[in-house]
Amino acid sequence: MSMDLTGRVAIVTGSGRGLGLAYAKALAAAGASVVVNDVDQAVVDAAVAEIPGSVGVAAAVGDTESAERLVAAAVEAFGRLDVLITNAGILRDRVLWKMTDDDFDAVVTVHLRGTFTCARAAAIRMREQGTGGRIVLIGSPAGQRGNFGQTNYAAAKAGIAAMARTWALELARSEITVNAVVPIAATEMTRTIPAFGPAIEEAERAGTPFPAWMRHDEGLGTVEDVTGLITFLASDASKGVTGQAIGIGGDKLALWSHPAEKSVLFKEGGWSAEAIAASWDFQPETYGIPAPKR
């Protein structure tokens, strides 16, 4: 299947550095025209200088105005919009009893509200064009499983997966696919994990690949390892894939299950508290991101 994106126009939010920059470069390499975005103008300018033919918009993702500016920039520079990658994000990690209102609101605004406002603006434009489209939302293992110290981030990322399923339903008739990607890569965040940090630093110092236990067992690689999935989901080859949460990292590609009823009991007349206590024999689900095993 062709991964040629010539003639396609893509917006990648939060694409000044890290994973977002890798996504933007990969889409451009496949032939797409790209709108780069970051909150910092100097970072935007540096990214645009690296990506031939791209344009940049410095804006903090979250509000409607920023989302509409991004879509307007795509249309003004390239005449259309075909692909949206909602990658922008921030972290404000704290345990529940120490997390402030501002910590919570800042993360939810960028991740959850920013995904909503950008996807809404993109969907409006794509529906007007009438030629379909691709919306790729960026999730996280924290949103799939929960993670210590990440009330705000995990909640936002769980919401993003739910929005992917909802929008896949709503936009199907317009031939716009919507999927959530769950990436695991060596970023500033994963470097802080004790099991990963030294191995990442050593590989980068020596110019060698990450060790097999990281790439295969933990599914963690470079930011470039994630870009194949982004390019696939932006292409015609993925037209039958929508409403899915797809994990990628290192040597690993995975389809995440959707929440579903695992065990069911019935009792005629309904359930009293005492009846539930007497019958409770459910095997609990695991939760949290498992600690890396070297």
Summary of the structure (lengths in Angstrom):
residues: 294
radius of gyration: 20.3
end to end distance: 36.9
largest distance: 68.1
contacts: 972
relative contact order: 0.13
helix: 47%
strand: 15%
